[in-house]
Amino acid sequence: MKQLLIEHFPLLISKQSLQESIRDNGKLIVEGVIQRANAKNQNGRVYPRNILEREIEVYKQGPVAEKRALGELDHADNAIINLKNVSHNIIDIWWDGDDVKAKLEILNTPNGNIAKSLFEAGISVGISSRAMGSVQNLGEGTVEVQDDLSLTCWDLVSEPSTQGAFVKPIGLNENYQPQINTKYNKLNEIISDIICFESGVCCLR
């Protein structure tokens, strides 16, 4: 039976690289790994290369080519993209070995501006794939994604969980080593303050 499949990858961006990216074309463009094939992730799932290749090609020829490869700030619990929550658009997607990489344009939408503010504050933001599909149990805590996989989008989220996958603005100094903030209570406070400032909806604490 098909279920909602969600995977997370961290996006780490420095203030310097943020400024460099915006200076080049007036837009914030980030790139990095957004998905991985033939490897068990921290959710115990393995995505076969041939299945993921098929879905990436469909996504590239469809949403990416048609400039509608949109994603939300925070993932939903269904396969529908809500335009009011959109924060970015994927403008290119390609393979690098078994890694899927992409370029994302952070949009000047309310949620895109929240994401931009998080990046400016040096917050580690994750990217999360959303797809529908079934899995087969392989034992020892591992399941394999099956041929009925259907990719929906990639969202920006607050809880990155996959190690070694990063995106960065174009022109980032390769010597820069980002620091990962693991204090989620402080992270949640910062996110709440930004949402409060941007939307006027505040969490009392």
Secondary structure, DSSP 4 states (H G I P E B T S, - for coil): --EEEEEEEEE---HHHHHHHHHHHSSEEEEEEEEESSS--TTSEE--HHHHHHHHHHHIIIIITTT--EEEBS--SSSPPPGGGEEEEEEEEEEETTEEEEEEEEPSSHHHHHHHHHHHTT--EEEEEEEEE-EEEEETTEEEE-TT-EEEEEEEES----TT--EEETT--TT--PPP---HHHHHHHHHHHHHHHHS-----
